[in-house]
Amino acid sequence: MDPTLLDVLRRVDTPTVCNAIEVVQGKRGFSDFTRGTMVCTEPGQVIVGYAVTAQIAALAPPTEPPDVIRARRMDYYRAMHDAPKPSVAVIEDVDHPGCIGAFWGEVNTSIHKGFGMSGALTNGVVRDLGDLSAGFPVVAGSIGPSHGFVHVRSLGGQVSVFGLTVAQGDLIHADRHGALVIPPEVQAALPVAIAQMQATERLVIDPAREPGFDFARFEQAWNAFEKART
């Protein structure tokens, strides 16, 4: 990834990126983002990286032989380790919306952080909130106490997380608001678009935070704001 793009993406929240994508596209209607409310283990942090995808399940014990399940689990960890960095684990729990098994806890956050990954996105469960590896945010569907019968079902395929379809290698931006996939065709233009959008928003935000802000000053600021973004 271009270092400038990576630096910018790490310094802004996901709503900013969502808006900036529409600035680059020149229209509203970008829709490659999660729906609904998710939980984030490190609310002040963002996750940026290329998706490494997998599916898990936990409601029932696996029906395949134990050696097959273990081999797939090792293939999973190898894929996470070998993925181009920055990378994000994007895990679909196929039990959703009835997920009960926390794949993400103290052990897996430590392992994936040790592999150099940026964080995880899942529609599944996270636990061990007081013991998670610091600096490895998890954006998850819920919090729960049990790991159930959690096991890896598949690797590297297309997955769905809270309405967001993610393919292996997609560029992910996520935080406490949810997550999105950044289209390849807008990536190079995002740093300029983000700077432009933030400068435009200051035309309203700065006057609104000054003493004596009233409707007349609002109207003046709003006119400048509308002119700048057209």
mmCIF file of the C-alpha atoms, coordinates in Angstrom:
data_MODEL
# 
_entry.id   MODEL 
# 
loop_
_atom_site.group_PDB 
_atom_site.id 
_atom_site.type_symbol 
_atom_site.label_atom_id 
_atom_site.label_alt_id 
_atom_site.label_comp_id 
_atom_site.label_asym_id 
_atom_site.label_entity_id 
_atom_site.label_seq_id 
_atom_site.pdbx_PDB_ins_code 
_atom_site.Cartn_x 
_atom_site.Cartn_y 
_atom_site.Cartn_z 
_atom_site.occupancy 
_atom_site.B_iso_or_equiv 
_atom_site.pdbx_formal_charge 
_atom_site.auth_seq_id 
_atom_site.auth_comp_id 
_atom_site.auth_asym_id 
_atom_site.auth_atom_id 
_atom_site.pdbx_PDB_model_num 
ATOM 1   C CA . MET A 1 1   ? 0.000   0.000   0.000  1.00 0.00 ? 1   MET A CA 1 
ATOM 2   C CA . ASP A 1 2   ? 1.117   3.536   -0.722 1.00 0.00 ? 2   ASP A CA 1 
ATOM 3   C CA . PRO A 1 3   ? 2.598   4.856   2.570  1.00 0.00 ? 3   PRO A CA 1 
ATOM 4   C CA . THR A 1 4   ? 0.784   8.185   2.253  1.00 0.00 ? 4   THR A CA 1 
ATOM 5   C CA . LEU A 1 5   ? -2.572  6.462   1.826  1.00 0.00 ? 5   LEU A CA 1 
ATOM 6   C CA . LEU A 1 6   ? -1.905  4.140   4.753  1.00 0.00 ? 6   LEU A CA 1 
ATOM 7   C CA . ASP A 1 7   ? -0.900  7.049   7.004  1.00 0.00 ? 7   ASP A CA 1 
ATOM 8   C CA . VAL A 1 8   ? -4.026  9.033   6.114  1.00 0.00 ? 8   VAL A CA 1 
ATOM 9   C CA . LEU A 1 9   ? -6.358  6.054   6.583  1.00 0.00 ? 9   LEU A CA 1 
ATOM 10  C CA . ARG A 1 10  ? -4.909  5.325   10.013 1.00 0.00 ? 10  ARG A CA 1 
ATOM 11  C CA . ARG A 1 11  ? -5.602  8.895   11.161 1.00 0.00 ? 11  ARG A CA 1 
ATOM 12  C CA . VAL A 1 12  ? -9.290  9.179   10.225 1.00 0.00 ? 12  VAL A CA 1 
ATOM 13  C CA . ASP A 1 13  ? -12.458 7.408   11.281 1.00 0.00 ? 13  ASP A CA 1 
ATOM 14  C CA . THR A 1 14  ? -14.597 5.189   9.084  1.00 0.00 ? 14  THR A CA 1 
ATOM 15  C CA . PRO A 1 15  ? -17.385 7.767   8.512  1.00 0.00 ? 15  PRO A CA 1 
ATOM 16  C CA . THR A 1 16  ? -14.734 10.140  7.123  1.00 0.00 ? 16  THR A CA 1 
ATOM 17  C CA . VAL A 1 17  ? -13.562 7.484   4.685  1.00 0.00 ? 17  VAL A CA 1 
ATOM 18  C CA . CYS A 1 18  ? -17.164 6.716   3.723  1.00 0.00 ? 18  CYS A CA 1 
ATOM 19  C CA . ASN A 1 19  ? -17.787 10.376  2.889  1.00 0.00 ? 19  ASN A CA 1 
ATOM 20  C CA . ALA A 1 20  ? -14.471 10.774  1.077  1.00 0.00 ? 20  ALA A CA 1 
ATOM 21  C CA . ILE A 1 21  ? -15.232 7.831   -1.192 1.00 0.00 ? 21  ILE A CA 1 
ATOM 22  C CA . GLU A 1 22  ? -18.359 9.666   -2.325 1.00 0.00 ? 22  GLU A CA 1 
ATOM 23  C CA . VAL A 1 23  ? -16.273 12.813  -2.907 1.00 0.00 ? 23  VAL A CA 1 
ATOM 24  C CA . VAL A 1 24  ? -14.012 10.845  -5.244 1.00 0.00 ? 24  VAL A CA 1 
ATOM 25  C CA . GLN A 1 25  ? -16.968 9.175   -6.952 1.00 0.00 ? 25  GLN A CA 1 
ATOM 26  C CA . GLY A 1 26  ? -18.704 12.541  -7.336 1.00 0.00 ? 26  GLY A CA 1 
ATOM 27  C CA . LYS A 1 27  ? -22.047 11.294  -6.028 1.00 0.00 ? 27  LYS A CA 1 
ATOM 28  C CA . ARG A 1 28  ? -23.850 9.862   -3.039 1.00 0.00 ? 28  ARG A CA 1 
ATOM 29  C CA . GLY A 1 29  ? -24.853 6.219   -2.855 1.00 0.00 ? 29  GLY A CA 1 
ATOM 30  C CA . PHE A 1 30  ? -21.683 4.341   -1.845 1.00 0.00 ? 30  PHE A CA 1 
ATOM 31  C CA . SER A 1 31  ? -22.990 1.229   -0.095 1.00 0.00 ? 31  SER A CA 1 
ATOM 32  C CA . ASP A 1 32  ? -20.128 -1.178  0.655  1.00 0.00 ? 32  ASP A CA 1 
ATOM 33  C CA . PHE A 1 33  ? -20.387 -0.832  4.429  1.00 0.00 ? 33  PHE A CA 1 
ATOM 34  C CA . THR A 1 34  ? -21.771 -2.791  7.391  1.00 0.00 ? 34  THR A CA 1 
ATOM 35  C CA . ARG A 1 35  ? -25.339 -2.401  8.623  1.00 0.00 ? 35  ARG A CA 1 
ATOM 36  C CA . GLY A 1 36  ? -26.444 -2.382  12.235 1.00 0.00 ? 36  GLY A CA 1 
ATOM 37  C CA . THR A 1 37  ? -24.611 -1.776  15.502 1.00 0.00 ? 37  THR A CA 1 
ATOM 38  C CA . MET A 1 38  ? -21.376 -3.604  16.192 1.00 0.00 ? 38  MET A CA 1 
ATOM 39  C CA . VAL A 1 39  ? -19.033 -3.659  19.199 1.00 0.00 ? 39  VAL A CA 1 
ATOM 40  C CA . CYS A 1 40  ? -15.417 -2.490  19.128 1.00 0.00 ? 40  CYS A CA 1 
ATOM 41  C CA . THR A 1 41  ? -12.889 -3.614  21.714 1.00 0.00 ? 41  THR A CA 1 
ATOM 42  C CA . GLU A 1 42  ? -10.739 -0.493  21.237 1.00 0.00 ? 42  GLU A CA 1 
ATOM 43  C CA . PRO A 1 43  ? -13.160 2.344   20.413 1.00 0.00 ? 43  PRO A CA 1 
ATOM 44  C CA . GLY A 1 44  ? -10.425 4.903   19.815 1.00 0.00 ? 44  GLY A CA 1 
ATOM 45  C CA . GLN A 1 45  ? -8.579  2.816   17.232 1.00 0.00 ? 45  GLN A CA 1 
ATOM 46  C CA . VAL A 1 46  ? -9.082  2.172   13.533 1.00 0.00 ? 46  VAL A CA 1 
ATOM 47  C CA . ILE A 1 47  ? -8.334  -0.983  11.561 1.00 0.00 ? 47  ILE A CA 1 
ATOM 48  C CA . VAL A 1 48  ? -6.803  -0.702  8.090  1.00 0.00 ? 48  VAL A CA 1 
ATOM 49  C CA . GLY A 1 49  ? -5.592  -3.541  5.904  1.00 0.00 ? 49  GLY A CA 1 
ATOM 50  C CA . TYR A 1 50  ? -6.225  -6.134  3.246  1.00 0.00 ? 50  TYR A CA 1 
ATOM 51  C CA . ALA A 1 51  ? -8.812  -8.767  4.089  1.00 0.00 ? 51  ALA A CA 1 
ATOM 52  C CA . VAL A 1 52  ? -7.849  -12.337 4.897  1.00 0.00 ? 52  VAL A CA 1 
ATOM 53  C CA . THR A 1 53  ? -11.156 -14.185 4.952  1.00 0.00 ? 53  THR A CA 1 
ATOM 54  C CA . ALA A 1 54  ? -12.526 -17.285 6.657  1.00 0.00 ? 54  ALA A CA 1 
ATOM 55  C CA . GLN A 1 55  ? -15.766 -18.812 7.913  1.00 0.00 ? 55  GLN A CA 1 
ATOM 56  C CA . ILE A 1 56  ? -16.280 -20.354 11.343 1.00 0.00 ? 56  ILE A CA 1 
ATOM 57  C CA . ALA A 1 57  ? -19.091 -22.101 13.232 1.00 0.00 ? 57  ALA A CA 1 
ATOM 58  C CA . ALA A 1 58  ? -19.582 -22.874 16.914 1.00 0.00 ? 58  ALA A CA 1 
ATOM 59  C CA . LEU A 1 59  ? -23.166 -23.924 17.695 1.00 0.00 ? 59  LEU A CA 1 
ATOM 60  C CA . ALA A 1 60  ? -22.558 -27.630 17.061 1.00 0.00 ? 60  ALA A CA 1 
ATOM 61  C CA . PRO A 1 61  ? -19.481 -29.873 17.106 1.00 0.00 ? 61  PRO A CA 1 
ATOM 62  C CA . PRO A 1 62  ? -17.753 -30.328 13.736 1.00 0.00 ? 62  PRO A CA 1 
ATOM 63  C CA . THR A 1 63  ? -18.762 -33.457 11.848 1.00 0.00 ? 63  THR A CA 1 
ATOM 64  C CA . GLU A 1 64  ? -15.450 -33.911 10.014 1.00 0.00 ? 64  GLU A CA 1 
ATOM 65  C CA . PRO A 1 65  ? -12.608 -36.002 11.470 1.00 0.00 ? 65  PRO A CA 1 
ATOM 66  C CA . PRO A 1 66  ? -10.447 -34.230 14.100 1.00 0.00 ? 66  PRO A CA 1 
ATOM 67  C CA . ASP A 1 67  ? -7.332  -34.404 11.904 1.00 0.00 ? 67  ASP A CA 1 
ATOM 68  C CA . VAL A 1 68  ? -9.195  -32.598 9.088  1.00 0.00 ? 68  VAL A CA 1 
ATOM 69  C CA . ILE A 1 69  ? -10.381 -29.871 11.477 1.00 0.00 ? 69  ILE A CA 1 
ATOM 70  C CA . ARG A 1 70  ? -6.890  -29.427 12.905 1.00 0.00 ? 70  ARG A CA 1 
ATOM 71  C CA . ALA A 1 71  ? -5.273  -29.289 9.466  1.00 0.00 ? 71  ALA A CA 1 
ATOM 72  C CA . ARG A 1 72  ? -7.717  -26.601 8.377  1.00 0.00 ? 72  ARG A CA 1 
ATOM 73  C CA . ARG A 1 73  ? -7.042  -24.646 11.578 1.00 0.00 ? 73  ARG A CA 1 
ATOM 74  C CA . MET A 1 74  ? -3.303  -24.767 10.841 1.00 0.00 ? 74  MET A CA 1 
ATOM 75  C CA . ASP A 1 75  ? -3.952  -23.697 7.245  1.00 0.00 ? 75  ASP A CA 1 
ATOM 76  C CA . TYR A 1 76  ? -5.962  -20.797 8.673  1.00 0.00 ? 76  TYR A CA 1 
ATOM 77  C CA . TYR A 1 77  ? -3.110  -19.617 10.888 1.00 0.00 ? 77  TYR A CA 1 
ATOM 78  C CA . ARG A 1 78  ? -0.615  -20.015 8.049  1.00 0.00 ? 78  ARG A CA 1 
ATOM 79  C CA . ALA A 1 79  ? -2.817  -17.876 5.802  1.00 0.00 ? 79  ALA A CA 1 
ATOM 80  C CA . MET A 1 80  ? -3.069  -15.174 8.463  1.00 0.00 ? 80  MET A CA 1 
ATOM 81  C CA . HIS A 1 81  ? 0.692   -15.248 9.009  1.00 0.00 ? 81  HIS A CA 1 
ATOM 82  C CA . ASP A 1 82  ? 1.606   -15.145 5.322  1.00 0.00 ? 82  ASP A CA 1 
ATOM 83  C CA . ALA A 1 83  ? -0.902  -12.499 4.181  1.00 0.00 ? 83  ALA A CA 1 
ATOM 84  C CA . PRO A 1 84  ? 0.504   -9.257  2.724  1.00 0.00 ? 84  PRO A CA 1 
ATOM 85  C CA . LYS A 1 85  ? 0.583   -6.540  5.357  1.00 0.00 ? 85  LYS A CA 1 
ATOM 86  C CA . PRO A 1 86  ? -1.226  -4.528  6.520  1.00 0.00 ? 86  PRO A CA 1 
ATOM 87  C CA . SER A 1 87  ? -3.866  -7.206  6.864  1.00 0.00 ? 87  SER A CA 1 
ATOM 88  C CA . VAL A 1 88  ? -7.199  -7.687  8.620  1.00 0.00 ? 88  VAL A CA 1 
ATOM 89  C CA . ALA A 1 89  ? -8.816  -10.973 9.636  1.00 0.00 ? 89  ALA A CA 1 
ATOM 90  C CA . VAL A 1 90  ? -12.393 -10.902 8.300  1.00 0.00 ? 90  VAL A CA 1 
ATOM 91  C CA . ILE A 1 91  ? -14.321 -13.813 9.777  1.00 0.00 ? 91  ILE A CA 1 
ATOM 92  C CA . GLU A 1 92  ? -17.910 -14.767 9.040  1.00 0.00 ? 92  GLU A CA 1 
ATOM 93  C CA . ASP A 1 93  ? -19.611 -16.822 11.732 1.00 0.00 ? 93  ASP A CA 1 
ATOM 94  C CA . VAL A 1 94  ? -22.111 -18.901 9.755  1.00 0.00 ? 94  VAL A CA 1 
ATOM 95  C CA . ASP A 1 95  ? -24.257 -19.315 12.880 1.00 0.00 ? 95  ASP A CA 1 
ATOM 96  C CA . HIS A 1 96  ? -25.281 -15.651 12.620 1.00 0.00 ? 96  HIS A CA 1 
ATOM 97  C CA . PRO A 1 97  ? -27.603 -14.281 13.950 1.00 0.00 ? 97  PRO A CA 1 
ATOM 98  C CA . GLY A 1 98  ? -27.472 -16.978 16.623 1.00 0.00 ? 98  GLY A CA 1 
ATOM 99  C CA . CYS A 1 99  ? -23.716 -16.833 17.256 1.00 0.00 ? 99  CYS A CA 1 
ATOM 100 C CA . ILE A 1 100 ? -22.605 -18.226 20.624 1.00 0.00 ? 100 ILE A CA 1 
ATOM 101 C CA . GLY A 1 101 ? -18.923 -19.123 20.220 1.00 0.00 ? 101 GLY A CA 1 
ATOM 102 C CA . ALA A 1 102 ? -16.200 -16.509 20.735 1.00 0.00 ? 102 ALA A CA 1 
ATOM 103 C CA . PHE A 1 103 ? -13.358 -17.139 18.302 1.00 0.00 ? 103 PHE A CA 1 
ATOM 104 C CA . TRP A 1 104 ? -11.802 -13.861 19.426 1.00 0.00 ? 104 TRP A CA 1 
ATOM 105 C CA . GLY A 1 105 ? -10.345 -13.676 22.940 1.00 0.00 ? 105 GLY A CA 1 
ATOM 106 C CA . GLU A 1 106 ? -7.007  -13.383 24.714 1.00 0.00 ? 106 GLU A CA 1 
ATOM 107 C CA . VAL A 1 107 ? -5.392  -16.261 22.793 1.00 0.00 ? 107 VAL A CA 1 
ATOM 108 C CA . ASN A 1 108 ? -6.384  -15.376 19.235 1.00 0.00 ? 108 ASN A CA 1 
ATOM 109 C CA . THR A 1 109 ? -5.839  -11.633 19.566 1.00 0.00 ? 109 THR A CA 1 
ATOM 110 C CA . SER A 1 110 ? -2.327  -12.374 20.847 1.00 0.00 ? 110 SER A CA 1 
ATOM 111 C CA . ILE A 1 111 ? -1.609  -14.775 17.984 1.00 0.00 ? 111 ILE A CA 1 
ATOM 112 C CA . HIS A 1 112 ? -2.915  -12.509 15.229 1.00 0.00 ? 112 HIS A CA 1 
ATOM 113 C CA . LYS A 1 113 ? -1.187  -9.440  16.641 1.00 0.00 ? 113 LYS A CA 1 
ATOM 114 C CA . GLY A 1 114 ? 2.017   -11.476 16.821 1.00 0.00 ? 114 GLY A CA 1 
ATOM 115 C CA . PHE A 1 115 ? 1.572   -12.248 13.116 1.00 0.00 ? 115 PHE A CA 1 
ATOM 116 C CA . GLY A 1 116 ? 1.619   -8.489  12.445 1.00 0.00 ? 116 GLY A CA 1 
ATOM 117 C CA . MET A 1 117 ? -2.071  -8.121  11.591 1.00 0.00 ? 117 MET A CA 1 
ATOM 118 C CA . SER A 1 118 ? -3.971  -4.859  12.156 1.00 0.00 ? 118 SER A CA 1 
ATOM 119 C CA . GLY A 1 119 ? -7.176  -6.204  13.712 1.00 0.00 ? 119 GLY A CA 1 
ATOM 120 C CA . ALA A 1 120 ? -10.247 -8.317  13.115 1.00 0.00 ? 120 ALA A CA 1 
ATOM 121 C CA . LEU A 1 121 ? -13.751 -7.856  11.708 1.00 0.00 ? 121 LEU A CA 1 
ATOM 122 C CA . THR A 1 122 ? -16.435 -10.448 12.433 1.00 0.00 ? 122 THR A CA 1 
ATOM 123 C CA . ASN A 1 123 ? -20.173 -10.894 12.776 1.00 0.00 ? 123 ASN A CA 1 
ATOM 124 C CA . GLY A 1 124 ? -19.380 -13.344 15.569 1.00 0.00 ? 124 GLY A CA 1 
ATOM 125 C CA . VAL A 1 125 ? -18.520 -13.140 19.256 1.00 0.00 ? 125 VAL A CA 1 
ATOM 126 C CA . VAL A 1 126 ? -15.621 -11.627 21.226 1.00 0.00 ? 126 VAL A CA 1 
ATOM 127 C CA . ARG A 1 127 ? -14.753 -12.298 24.881 1.00 0.00 ? 127 ARG A CA 1 
ATOM 128 C CA . ASP A 1 128 ? -11.909 -11.798 27.440 1.00 0.00 ? 128 ASP A CA 1 
ATOM 129 C CA . LEU A 1 129 ? -12.468 -8.045  27.280 1.00 0.00 ? 129 LEU A CA 1 
ATOM 130 C CA . GLY A 1 130 ? -10.009 -7.321  30.090 1.00 0.00 ? 130 GLY A CA 1 
ATOM 131 C CA . ASP A 1 131 ? -7.302  -9.536  28.652 1.00 0.00 ? 131 ASP A CA 1 
ATOM 132 C CA . LEU A 1 132 ? -7.295  -8.903  24.900 1.00 0.00 ? 132 LEU A CA 1 
ATOM 133 C CA . SER A 1 133 ? -3.985  -8.079  23.262 1.00 0.00 ? 133 SER A CA 1 
ATOM 134 C CA . ALA A 1 134 ? -3.649  -4.281  23.252 1.00 0.00 ? 134 ALA A CA 1 
ATOM 135 C CA . GLY A 1 135 ? -3.294  -2.677  19.852 1.00 0.00 ? 135 GLY A CA 1 
ATOM 136 C CA . PHE A 1 136 ? -5.338  -5.346  18.097 1.00 0.00 ? 136 PHE A CA 1 
ATOM 137 C CA . PRO A 1 137 ? -8.913  -4.012  17.802 1.00 0.00 ? 137 PRO A CA 1 
ATOM 138 C CA . VAL A 1 138 ? -11.768 -6.410  17.160 1.00 0.00 ? 138 VAL A CA 1 
ATOM 139 C CA . VAL A 1 139 ? -15.002 -5.146  15.591 1.00 0.00 ? 139 VAL A CA 1 
ATOM 140 C CA . ALA A 1 140 ? -17.531 -7.877  16.356 1.00 0.00 ? 140 ALA A CA 1 
ATOM 141 C CA . GLY A 1 141 ? -21.207 -8.694  16.322 1.00 0.00 ? 141 GLY A CA 1 
ATOM 142 C CA . SER A 1 142 ? -21.562 -9.400  20.036 1.00 0.00 ? 142 SER A CA 1 
ATOM 143 C CA . ILE A 1 143 ? -19.873 -10.123 23.363 1.00 0.00 ? 143 ILE A CA 1 
ATOM 144 C CA . GLY A 1 144 ? -20.236 -13.490 25.066 1.00 0.00 ? 144 GLY A CA 1 
ATOM 145 C CA . PRO A 1 145 ? -18.551 -15.830 27.569 1.00 0.00 ? 145 PRO A CA 1 
ATOM 146 C CA . SER A 1 146 ? -18.176 -19.133 25.683 1.00 0.00 ? 146 SER A CA 1 
ATOM 147 C CA . HIS A 1 147 ? -16.159 -20.525 22.789 1.00 0.00 ? 147 HIS A CA 1 
ATOM 148 C CA . GLY A 1 148 ? -18.800 -23.159 22.078 1.00 0.00 ? 148 GLY A CA 1 
ATOM 149 C CA . PHE A 1 149 ? -17.606 -25.674 19.490 1.00 0.00 ? 149 PHE A CA 1 
ATOM 150 C CA . VAL A 1 150 ? -15.822 -23.015 17.434 1.00 0.00 ? 150 VAL A CA 1 
ATOM 151 C CA . HIS A 1 151 ? -13.987 -24.348 14.390 1.00 0.00 ? 151 HIS A CA 1 
ATOM 152 C CA . VAL A 1 152 ? -12.875 -23.100 10.982 1.00 0.00 ? 152 VAL A CA 1 
ATOM 153 C CA . ARG A 1 153 ? -15.189 -24.051 8.119  1.00 0.00 ? 153 ARG A CA 1 
ATOM 154 C CA . SER A 1 154 ? -13.498 -22.447 5.095  1.00 0.00 ? 154 SER A CA 1 
ATOM 155 C CA . LEU A 1 155 ? -10.628 -20.178 4.051  1.00 0.00 ? 155 LEU A CA 1 
ATOM 156 C CA . GLY A 1 156 ? -10.099 -17.451 1.479  1.00 0.00 ? 156 GLY A CA 1 
ATOM 157 C CA . GLY A 1 157 ? -13.603 -17.249 0.065  1.00 0.00 ? 157 GLY A CA 1 
ATOM 158 C CA . GLN A 1 158 ? -16.144 -14.459 -0.107 1.00 0.00 ? 158 GLN A CA 1 
ATOM 159 C CA . VAL A 1 159 ? -17.714 -13.727 3.281  1.00 0.00 ? 159 VAL A CA 1 
ATOM 160 C CA . SER A 1 160 ? -20.560 -11.575 4.596  1.00 0.00 ? 160 SER A CA 1 
ATOM 161 C CA . VAL A 1 161 ? -20.334 -9.504  7.793  1.00 0.00 ? 161 VAL A CA 1 
ATOM 162 C CA . PHE A 1 162 ? -23.356 -7.414  8.809  1.00 0.00 ? 162 PHE A CA 1 
ATOM 163 C CA . GLY A 1 163 ? -24.446 -6.934  5.225  1.00 0.00 ? 163 GLY A CA 1 
ATOM 164 C CA . LEU A 1 164 ? -20.942 -6.184  3.933  1.00 0.00 ? 164 LEU A CA 1 
ATOM 165 C CA . THR A 1 165 ? -19.614 -8.610  1.332  1.00 0.00 ? 165 THR A CA 1 
ATOM 166 C CA . VAL A 1 166 ? -15.833 -9.017  1.571  1.00 0.00 ? 166 VAL A CA 1 
ATOM 167 C CA . ALA A 1 167 ? -13.494 -10.859 -0.787 1.00 0.00 ? 167 ALA A CA 1 
ATOM 168 C CA . GLN A 1 168 ? -9.959  -11.953 -0.049 1.00 0.00 ? 168 GLN A CA 1 
ATOM 169 C CA . GLY A 1 169 ? -7.629  -8.988  -0.579 1.00 0.00 ? 169 GLY A CA 1 
ATOM 170 C CA . ASP A 1 170 ? -10.251 -6.236  -0.286 1.00 0.00 ? 170 ASP A CA 1 
ATOM 171 C CA . LEU A 1 171 ? -9.015  -3.082  1.460  1.00 0.00 ? 171 LEU A CA 1 
ATOM 172 C CA . ILE A 1 172 ? -10.849 -2.716  4.795  1.00 0.00 ? 172 ILE A CA 1 
ATOM 173 C CA . HIS A 1 173 ? -11.354 0.324   7.010  1.00 0.00 ? 173 HIS A CA 1 
ATOM 174 C CA . ALA A 1 174 ? -13.124 -0.291  10.317 1.00 0.00 ? 174 ALA A CA 1 
ATOM 175 C CA . ASP A 1 175 ? -13.686 1.294   13.717 1.00 0.00 ? 175 ASP A CA 1 
ATOM 176 C CA . ARG A 1 176 ? -16.429 1.609   16.345 1.00 0.00 ? 176 ARG A CA 1 
ATOM 177 C CA . HIS A 1 177 ? -18.883 2.747   13.656 1.00 0.00 ? 177 HIS A CA 1 
ATOM 178 C CA . GLY A 1 178 ? -18.528 -0.468  11.615 1.00 0.00 ? 178 GLY A CA 1 
ATOM 179 C CA . ALA A 1 179 ? -16.543 -1.273  8.502  1.00 0.00 ? 179 ALA A CA 1 
ATOM 180 C CA . LEU A 1 180 ? -16.340 -0.687  4.776  1.00 0.00 ? 180 LEU A CA 1 
ATOM 181 C CA . VAL A 1 181 ? -14.520 -1.927  1.684  1.00 0.00 ? 181 VAL A CA 1 
ATOM 182 C CA . ILE A 1 182 ? -12.568 0.790   -0.159 1.00 0.00 ? 182 ILE A CA 1 
ATOM 183 C CA . PRO A 1 183 ? -12.975 0.359   -3.935 1.00 0.00 ? 183 PRO A CA 1 
ATOM 184 C CA . PRO A 1 184 ? -9.633  0.037   -5.773 1.00 0.00 ? 184 PRO A CA 1 
ATOM 185 C CA . GLU A 1 185 ? -10.475 2.818   -8.235 1.00 0.00 ? 185 GLU A CA 1 
ATOM 186 C CA . VAL A 1 186 ? -10.774 5.495   -5.519 1.00 0.00 ? 186 VAL A CA 1 
ATOM 187 C CA . GLN A 1 187 ? -7.788  4.593   -3.354 1.00 0.00 ? 187 GLN A CA 1 
ATOM 188 C CA . ALA A 1 188 ? -5.167  6.821   -4.991 1.00 0.00 ? 188 ALA A CA 1 
ATOM 189 C CA . ALA A 1 189 ? -7.429  9.876   -4.759 1.00 0.00 ? 189 ALA A CA 1 
ATOM 190 C CA . LEU A 1 190 ? -8.512  9.396   -1.143 1.00 0.00 ? 190 LEU A CA 1 
ATOM 191 C CA . PRO A 1 191 ? -5.794  11.456  0.628  1.00 0.00 ? 191 PRO A CA 1 
ATOM 192 C CA . VAL A 1 192 ? -6.663  14.578  -1.368 1.00 0.00 ? 192 VAL A CA 1 
ATOM 193 C CA . ALA A 1 193 ? -10.402 13.926  -1.046 1.00 0.00 ? 193 ALA A CA 1 
ATOM 194 C CA . ILE A 1 194 ? -10.150 13.533  2.734  1.00 0.00 ? 194 ILE A CA 1 
ATOM 195 C CA . ALA A 1 195 ? -8.165  16.764  3.097  1.00 0.00 ? 195 ALA A CA 1 
ATOM 196 C CA . GLN A 1 196 ? -10.635 18.601  0.856  1.00 0.00 ? 196 GLN A CA 1 
ATOM 197 C CA . MET A 1 197 ? -13.638 17.285  2.770  1.00 0.00 ? 197 MET A CA 1 
ATOM 198 C CA . GLN A 1 198 ? -12.178 18.142  6.181  1.00 0.00 ? 198 GLN A CA 1 
ATOM 199 C CA . ALA A 1 199 ? -11.344 21.691  5.061  1.00 0.00 ? 199 ALA A CA 1 
ATOM 200 C CA . THR A 1 200 ? -14.882 22.138  3.748  1.00 0.00 ? 200 THR A CA 1 
ATOM 201 C CA . GLU A 1 201 ? -16.440 20.927  7.002  1.00 0.00 ? 201 GLU A CA 1 
ATOM 202 C CA . ARG A 1 202 ? -14.338 23.435  8.979  1.00 0.00 ? 202 ARG A CA 1 
ATOM 203 C CA . LEU A 1 203 ? -16.275 26.217  7.238  1.00 0.00 ? 203 LEU A CA 1 
ATOM 204 C CA . VAL A 1 204 ? -19.274 25.290  9.394  1.00 0.00 ? 204 VAL A CA 1 
ATOM 205 C CA . ILE A 1 205 ? -17.689 23.615  12.412 1.00 0.00 ? 205 ILE A CA 1 
ATOM 206 C CA . ASP A 1 206 ? -15.310 26.435  13.338 1.00 0.00 ? 206 ASP A CA 1 
ATOM 207 C CA . PRO A 1 207 ? -17.939 29.230  13.381 1.00 0.00 ? 207 PRO A CA 1 
ATOM 208 C CA . ALA A 1 208 ? -20.376 26.973  15.256 1.00 0.00 ? 208 ALA A CA 1 
ATOM 209 C CA . ARG A 1 209 ? -17.844 26.564  18.073 1.00 0.00 ? 209 ARG A CA 1 
ATOM 210 C CA . GLU A 1 210 ? -17.072 30.271  18.401 1.00 0.00 ? 210 GLU A CA 1 
ATOM 211 C CA . PRO A 1 211 ? -18.816 32.562  20.938 1.00 0.00 ? 211 PRO A CA 1 
ATOM 212 C CA . GLY A 1 212 ? -21.765 34.482  19.568 1.00 0.00 ? 212 GLY A CA 1 
ATOM 213 C CA . PHE A 1 213 ? -22.761 31.913  16.975 1.00 0.00 ? 213 PHE A CA 1 
ATOM 214 C CA . ASP A 1 214 ? -26.288 32.710  15.852 1.00 0.00 ? 214 ASP A CA 1 
ATOM 215 C CA . PHE A 1 215 ? -28.543 32.034  12.893 1.00 0.00 ? 215 PHE A CA 1 
ATOM 216 C CA . ALA A 1 216 ? -27.056 34.853  10.808 1.00 0.00 ? 216 ALA A CA 1 
ATOM 217 C CA . ARG A 1 217 ? -23.537 33.492  11.249 1.00 0.00 ? 217 ARG A CA 1 
ATOM 218 C CA . PHE A 1 218 ? -24.832 29.987  10.624 1.00 0.00 ? 218 PHE A CA 1 
ATOM 219 C CA . GLU A 1 219 ? -26.440 31.069  7.355  1.00 0.00 ? 219 GLU A CA 1 
ATOM 220 C CA . GLN A 1 220 ? -23.228 32.756  6.232  1.00 0.00 ? 220 GLN A CA 1 
ATOM 221 C CA . ALA A 1 221 ? -21.167 29.698  7.125  1.00 0.00 ? 221 ALA A CA 1 
ATOM 222 C CA . TRP A 1 222 ? -23.629 27.327  5.486  1.00 0.00 ? 222 TRP A CA 1 
ATOM 223 C CA . ASN A 1 223 ? -23.584 29.286  2.254  1.00 0.00 ? 223 ASN A CA 1 
ATOM 224 C CA . ALA A 1 224 ? -19.790 29.051  2.171  1.00 0.00 ? 224 ALA A CA 1 
ATOM 225 C CA . PHE A 1 225 ? -20.026 25.355  2.967  1.00 0.00 ? 225 PHE A CA 1 
ATOM 226 C CA . GLU A 1 226 ? -22.467 24.657  0.146  1.00 0.00 ? 226 GLU A CA 1 
ATOM 227 C CA . LYS A 1 227 ? -20.398 26.673  -2.329 1.00 0.00 ? 227 LYS A CA 1 
ATOM 228 C CA . ALA A 1 228 ? -17.203 24.818  -1.375 1.00 0.00 ? 228 ALA A CA 1 
ATOM 229 C CA . ARG A 1 229 ? -18.660 21.360  -1.845 1.00 0.00 ? 229 ARG A CA 1 
ATOM 230 C CA . THR A 1 230 ? -20.348 21.959  -5.216 1.00 0.00 ? 230 THR A CA 1 
# 
